[in-house]
Amino acid sequence: MERKSVPSKKPPVRRGERYKVRIETLGKGGDGIARIKGFVIFVPKTNVGDEVQIEIKNVKERFAFGEVVG
């Protein structure tokens, strides 16, 4: 019997989109981490508690990178 791979869930964000997010924690490299619908967004140059407007710069299967705008 052949097993079919389960299609991976599509990330809820796309490159170029903007969101207002709250930084929840810091990653190992010091980048802030926010979540959009549970999806992890790394945001450099932020601190826990910051509420910032970001633009999505790069989207991977399990996480994305955002940049503060404004």
Residue pairs with C-beta under 8 A, 6 or more apart in sequence:
8 61
11 39
11 59
11 60
11 61
11 64
12 36
12 37
12 39
13 19
13 36
13 39
13 41
13 56
13 59
13 64
14 56
14 59
15 56
15 57
15 58
15 59
16 55
16 56
17 55
17 56
18 53
18 54
18 55
18 56
18 69
19 36
19 41
19 53
19 54
19 56
19 66
20 51
20 52
20 53
20 54
21 34
21 35
21 36
21 41
21 43
21 51
21 52
21 54
21 66
22 34
22 49
22 50
22 51
23 32
23 33
23 34
23 43
23 46
23 47
23 48
23 49
23 50
23 51
23 52
24 33
24 34
24 35
24 48
25 32
25 33
25 48
26 32
26 33
26 47
26 48
27 33
27 42
30 44
31 42
31 43
31 44
31 46
32 42
32 43
32 44
32 45
32 46
32 47
32 48
32 50
33 40
33 41
33 42
33 43
34 40
34 41
34 43
34 54
34 66
35 41
39 63
39 64
40 62
40 63
40 64
41 54
41 56
41 63
41 64
41 65
41 66
42 63
42 64
42 65
42 66
43 52
43 54
43 65
43 66
43 67
43 68
44 65
44 67
45 68
46 52
46 68
52 68
53 68
53 69
53 70
54 66
54 67
54 68
54 69
55 66
55 67
55 69
56 64
56 65
56 66
57 64
57 65
57 66
57 67
58 64
58 65
